[in-house]
Amino acid sequence: SERSHLGLTPSLITDIFISSKIKVITSYLETQRDSISFNREPLCYGAFQEARGINAYSGHMNNHHFIIFGNNLMQKLVNNKHFQVEFDYVLTHEFSHYLQNQLRLDFDHPLPLFASKLKELHADCMTGYLMTMTKMIEGQNKSQLSDLFQLIGDRHAIGDHGEKHVRESAFQFGINKALSYSFIQKLVF
């Protein structure tokens, strides 16, 4: 397979774990009759060794969309007491980039760094929404992500992803949207 050729193949247990998490999200989209779920490109995933720092990445290569997790990031998450919710966040955030690409969402801005930040914060918002709607996160365990936001947030306002508090706010906005949608659904049905 292409993943093996590129050295991106995760272990069988990791492969099953990631597949099951992606299935939770795609099943939710299908039950909502979301058009993205009926016309999507294949999604590949794997792991890579970051040159420095920690990272995960979502993008295109050889006509395939992929999500790859940095080994440094995975080591950091696995050794953390909040591994489950943190991993769900990272996977859902990268899957949100996949959805952005499928929907051909454009985040053009004259300042490229700001355009990148808008795309990242939109993915954080989508992550809050999807994790709430798929019950990957409950109200009481969202505080467990504080350490992760500290780790992945930019150290200053000039970064391309958003500072810790900005990313947390975008994530919370997505949670709030999901909660208000759920509340309205209960009133209507």
Number of C-alpha atoms within 10 A of each C-alpha: 6 11 14 10 8 11 11 18 19 18 11 9 9 12 13 12 12 17 13 12 16 16 12 15 19 18 13 15 18 13 9 10 11 12 11 14 18 11 9 13 15 9 15 19 18 22 22 19 15 14 9 8 10 17 18 20 18 20 15 13 8 7 8 12 18 21 20 21 23 20 17 19 21 18 11 14 18 14 9 13 10 16 17 14 21 22 19 18 22 22 21 24 27 24 24 22 23 22 17 17 16 15 12 9 11 11 15 12 11 7 8 12 13 18 16 18 19 19 20 22 21 22 25 30 24 27 28 28 24 25 24 21 21 17 12 19 21 14 9 7 12 19 13 16 17 14 14 22 18 15 14 18 20 18 13 10 12 12 14 19 23 25 20 20 14 17 24 24 16 21 24 19 19 24 25 16 17 20 15 12 14 14 11 11 10 9 8 7 5
